[in-house]
Structure formats: C-alpha cells, structure tokens
C-alpha cells in the first residue's frame, strides 16, 4: 500500500509540474458535475493525464495525511511527549521506522501538491463518490464567488454548494428544491464534460470535468470572459465586413490587396479571388481610368496616406468591364498595437452614381422649369445679369422679349389643366427652335415666357425675330386630337437703349407686352418712355384703388330708362363713380378695367349691389313711387359661388321686393360657359329678380343657349344706336335684335340714345325702352329724388 501511493505521488507530482499553467474556464458555479451532466463532452487529453492523476493522489493519500495531522495535534496537546514520541519513533523496528519516514515524506509531498493546486491559475474541485468536496483551491472559491463561511471548519458537500447557488439564482428561475434534486441526481452519474457557461454577472467560464475511477469527479473552471469578448468582437467585425454596403479593401504595405468584402465585388464586378494580390489604385489615374477622370491620381493618394496615415475624398473608380463610376473613398493605416507601426491599409469606398445623378436632378430643378424644361425665373435672372455684363464689356446690344399667350386662361379653364400644360410644352418647343442656341428662353410661370437675344445688330434684328415668333406661336396646336389656337402678345426692351439694368429691362419688356395686348393682341410692341409713364400711372391707380371701398370713396349715380311709347320712367341703372380725395372724380373707363384685372371688382360690385338696394329702400320710405333698379354684375362676380346668397341676403336686409331689382350681365360673360350660366341665372331668377343681357350684339351669342336663359330684358349696345339714322346696316341689326327678343318674350332697351331722330327711329323699329344722354346723363341720388318728385313721370 505504501509503495503504491508513493508511486502515485511521484507520478502526480511530475504530471502537475509538466502540466500547462492554465487548464480552462467557464461559468457554472460550484455545481461543476451537474453542469457537466447538462452538456457532456469528452474531456481533453491534457486534463485526463494531469488532473485525473492529481485527483487520484489527493483522494488516496488523504488517510495518511489525516493520521499525520492527528499525531501532530496529540503532540501539541501533551498527550505524547516529544521525547517519547521521538524515542518511540526511533526505537521502533526498521519496518516501523521506514513506515513513519515514508508517511512523513508522503504528507510533505501532499502538502506541496496542495500548494501547487492553490497556485494553478484556474479553479479546481474534487468531489468523491459520496458527493463530498474533498479538495479545491482558492481560485475555486474566488472564481465561483463562494463566501468563506461555506468552507469554515471543513469542506462543504456538493449539496451544500448546490443549495447556495440555487438560492442566489445561479441556475436560473424555478423551484430551488427541485433544481437541487435534479442536480444531485445527475451528479451521481458523472460523465466527461467540457462546455462554456455564463454566470449571472456575465462572467463566462470554461468548465471541464472527468470522473474518477473510485467514484466522484474532478472539475476545472477557467475564466474566458476576455477571450469570449474578443471572439464576439471578431465575429461582429466579420459580420460588418461581410455585410457592409460599402466596399472594404485590406492591403499589405506594398498596396497589394489581401482581402475584399462582397460589396467590393458588387460595386466593381471583380471577384474576390481575382482582386487578391493585385495593386489597389485609389486615385483617378489617367490612361487607366480615362482621361479627365475626377480626383487625384493613385500616387498622390498613397503619398498622402504615407505622410499622414489617412486620406479621404472623391475619386473615379473603374469597374471590371471598364466603366467608370464616381465614388467616395477613405484610406487609413492599420497600426500594430505594440509597435505602433503600420502593418496594413484599409480602404472603404462606396458607389455614389445615384447620389451624383440625384444632385444633377436637383441642380436642374433649381434652375429649370419643371413643366417645360426651360430656364426658370431664378436661372433667367442670373443669365440676364451675365448677358448684360458681357454685352457691356463687348460693346454689344441685347433684347429682352416678354411673351404672354392670348386667351390661354380660357383654354386652361374650359379644357382642363392637362391640356393647358401640353399646350405650354408645345409653345416652349417652338420658342426653343425659333432662336439660337446662345439665346436664353425661360418660363416665368403660367403662360409667361421670356427670350433674351444676345449680340443683336439693332431693332431691325429684333423685329425679324419677333415676327418669326409671332408667326410660329400663332400656328394651330394639336393637343389630344383637338386643334387649339392661341397667339402671343410680345413686349420688347433693348439694352442699352431702354435701360442698362437687368431688372429694369424686364420691367420695360413687361410694360410693352401689356401695351401689345391693349392694342389688340397678337402683336409685338417696343418699349417707349410713354409706356413707362403709363405703367407708372397704372401702378399708382392700382395702389389707390385697393381699399377705396373701405375708405368710402365710391358713389352711385343713376341714369333713367324711359318707355319709348309713352315716355314715362321705367327704371334706373346704377353706375359706380370713384371720387378720390386728391384726384377728384375718376372716370369709370380708367378704373373699371383695372378693377376687373386685379379682382377688386368683386368687392366694388358687392358694394354697388348693397348700396343700390339701400337707396331704393330709402326712396320708398320717403314716399316715392317704386322704380326698377338695374345693377351690373362683372364676370368675376358671376364666378363667385356665394353670388346668389349675397343677392338674397341683400334684398332681405333692405326689405326690398325682388321684382324691383334687375341684374345686368354682359353677353360675353354668360357665353364663356353657357352651361353654368343657365344654372346661375335660373337660381337668380328663382329669387324673383329680373335678368337683362347687356351690350347685346357685341359678343357671340348662341341662339340655342339664348332661348334657355331666363331673361327679361335685352339691351342693345350703343355702338348700333350711334349711327342708326345714317347706317342701314345698324338699323337692320337693331330690327333683327328687336324681332328676336320679342319672339323670345323679352322686352328691348336701347342705350346710348342721344338725339330725337334716334328716338323716333328706335321707336319705329319696336324698341320698348330707351336710355341715353338725350333724356338724362347719370345723376346723383339727390337729383333722382327731386326728379321723381317733380319731373319724371312713372307708370
């Protein structure tokens, strides 16, 4: 027995001294055997040769060590004197002496092995067949975080360790008693195991165990938290490398490619195997990637990287098929952590073709009209400034042509915006084709275009171009199988004749364009100083017109209408007048068209309607006879959805009988959209008011619609009355209009009557009522009241 243990001791000692400093790691807590049963795996060869021998030694030599410890305790207690002990030991026979000598040597060797065990860098535990912990080192207690009181007096049992770990949640959720029972059952059938375990605090342990021949098992625990963290970082780096949308290239110090990621192949079309070993060229090398490729060449880039350790910027890359593409590139040197010397280079780049295309699109949108592709207002301003500066520097002249399409709004409103947009596109193409490449064509918005002619010889050159544009833009257009007609009105200003300032040139051309429209449309007009004065006066009038209603500057005057047969008064037409505080009375012909154009006419028209009804109510309250009041409605008023409600509330507010109000609507206004006009006029007629068509004969009435309009009166325009006594054609037109009106059940009023001859002729032709200067000019409300009392007879 003694010799056998001595051999085991020597073998274990030699194995432990030869064993590696670290054996393994993991989590698992004190239940190493249980952990092994959860995930069994073959133990390592080193573990079996070293730790198994050590375990056998510790298990077999423990009784001898115990006897040695008891003997030393007896000597210390005085139960056996030192001399007696020594004499007994020394006077024993040789066998006994040899036995005691061998025992001391074995105990000393066991103590030495325990010291070695305590200094092994990994945790070690030994459990016997009764599941009693018979040996462990200090690292076991520290690594598995066991408190010192568990080891006070003697080593704890495996069950004690299980219960402690279960109570602090080392084994996860569940009933601690059931967990302990399951672990003890598995510990009774140990098997070789090696696995990783993560503790509650995040520590990762490598647990390795081996059963012992006499029963029980030995287990080692090594902390591999740092190694696992490094492995996870490497795995994450591998994932980033493999899944990065940017191309990643790793090169050696000679700039030869060592590794590339899949994105490199996707971007360049070059396989990883084909790329490895080739020289990475970061720059836009002429002759290799095309003359004029953007960015610095490769030599320059590598020189900067060598000097500073990194470089970033935009270059032009070359795909495998020879196609060039723009890219953003960043290169950094990879340094050794210890020496800080560069060992590799890493290049990261991305294909920015889509971004460059988007930037180009945004750039185009910033300077071009989205519908026609022509230069927009912003671009025109910049180009005109450059053109003026160039013309001034070279002593040349240029022209600014402002174009507006006639009747485009009517086409857009009646046929829809898609048709209007297509018409504008065709206009833009014709403009672009009619001028030189060096000239600028721009669309300001709506149907307004501008052409800038550079390097012209004089006004005669501009006249030629304007005539050409007028002819080409006036030709028919075909949109969605529909033939459309529109004409341009063109205003022209010259540099330096009209101005040397680009903004002033634009204003002057715009002013000339408005004069072209006023002159009859489909014309071109050069700017003059007189136009500027007229434009300035127009702007001043517009400024004064806005707010004139709120300031109470408008008045209503009235012109009487008389029965042609009996001469009694039949009605009064309300006519608006503007009395400005400084300018005095402003003629309607000056402000009415401007009010129509600016939209102020809606506010003015509403005031006229309310003021006329208020005045009619006042006359009735004064005891004057009932008289029909006629109020003109503008085109813009007819487009107001609230018109019917406005008329209804105005009548109700003044308590006026609807039959006393007559609404006059121009012929052209109702014929622009006759379908809607029928519905509107019928809604007004349902209120009980009377409806009259004004300026009849000057528009383009359709008899098929005219018979549908719920009318009461037809007013013949003054243009047919002014020469009726001399012009047979005028007389025939009036006769036809009277006949038509009477056949439709309408009465006829002739306006503009200025002589007794006209009165007689109109009476002969059958006109029912007459109105004009022959009877009375428009007069104020006070004059009307006096005349109603003393002069005018009513029916």
HELIX and SHEET records of a PDB file:
HELIX    1   1 UNK A    2  UNK A   18  1                                  17    
HELIX    2   2 UNK A   32  UNK A   38  1                                   7    
HELIX    3   3 UNK A   45  UNK A   60  1                                  16    
HELIX    4   4 UNK A   62  UNK A   77  1                                  16    
HELIX    5   5 UNK A   82  UNK A   91  1                                  10    
HELIX    6   6 UNK A   94  UNK A  118  1                                  25    
HELIX    7   7 UNK A  138  UNK A  143  1                                   6    
HELIX    8   8 UNK A  148  UNK A  151  5                                   4    
HELIX    9   9 UNK A  158  UNK A  167  1                                  10    
HELIX   10  10 UNK A  176  UNK A  187  1                                  12    
HELIX   11  11 UNK A  225  UNK A  243  1                                  19    
HELIX   12  12 UNK A  262  UNK A  268  1                                   7    
HELIX   13  13 UNK A  272  UNK A  275  1                                   4    
HELIX   14  14 UNK A  298  UNK A  308  1                                  11    
HELIX   15  15 UNK A  353  UNK A  367  1                                  15    
HELIX   16  16 UNK A  377  UNK A  394  1                                  18    
HELIX   17  17 UNK A  408  UNK A  415  1                                   8    
HELIX   18  18 UNK A  417  UNK A  434  1                                  18    
HELIX   19  19 UNK A  459  UNK A  474  1                                  16    
HELIX   20  20 UNK A  502  UNK A  518  1                                  17    
HELIX   21  21 UNK A  529  UNK A  545  1                                  17    
HELIX   22  22 UNK A  588  UNK A  598  1                                  11    
HELIX   23  23 UNK A  600  UNK A  621  1                                  22    
HELIX   24  24 UNK A  635  UNK A  638  1                                   4    
HELIX   25  25 UNK A  643  UNK A  654  1                                  12    
HELIX   26  26 UNK A  658  UNK A  660  5                                   3    
HELIX   27  27 UNK A  667  UNK A  672  1                                   6    
HELIX   28  28 UNK A  674  UNK A  686  1                                  13    
HELIX   29  29 UNK A  703  UNK A  706  1                                   4    
HELIX   30  30 UNK A  718  UNK A  721  1                                   4    
HELIX   31  31 UNK A  728  UNK A  743  1                                  16    
HELIX   32  32 UNK A  756  UNK A  765  1                                  10    
HELIX   33  33 UNK A  781  UNK A  790  1                                  10    
SHEET    1   A 5 UNK A 133  UNK A 136  0                                        
SHEET    2   A 5 UNK A 123  UNK A 127 -1                                        
SHEET    3   A 5 UNK A 217  UNK A 223 -1                                        
SHEET    4   A 5 UNK A 204  UNK A 211 -1                                        
SHEET    5   A 5 UNK A 193  UNK A 198 -1                                        
SHEET    1   B 5 UNK A 257  UNK A 260  0                                        
SHEET    2   B 5 UNK A 247  UNK A 251 -1                                        
SHEET    3   B 5 UNK A 342  UNK A 351 -1                                        
SHEET    4   B 5 UNK A 324  UNK A 335 -1                                        
SHEET    5   B 5 UNK A 310  UNK A 318 -1                                        
SHEET    1   C 5 UNK A 440  UNK A 445  0                                        
SHEET    2   C 5 UNK A 448  UNK A 456 -1                                        
SHEET    3   C 5 UNK A 397  UNK A 405 -1                                        
SHEET    4   C 5 UNK A 488  UNK A 495 -1                                        
SHEET    5   C 5 UNK A 524  UNK A 526  1                                        
SHEET    1   D 2 UNK A 477  UNK A 479  0                                        
SHEET    2   D 2 UNK A 482  UNK A 484 -1                                        
SHEET    1   E 9 UNK A 584  UNK A 586  0                                        
SHEET    2   E 9 UNK A 569  UNK A 580 -1                                        
SHEET    3   E 9 UNK A 554  UNK A 563 -1                                        
SHEET    4   E 9 UNK A 769  UNK A 771 -1                                        
SHEET    5   E 9 UNK A 747  UNK A 751  1                                        
SHEET    6   E 9 UNK A 713  UNK A 716  1                                        
SHEET    7   E 9 UNK A 690  UNK A 696  1                                        
SHEET    8   E 9 UNK A 661  UNK A 666  1                                        
SHEET    9   E 9 UNK A 628  UNK A 633  1                                        
END                                                                             
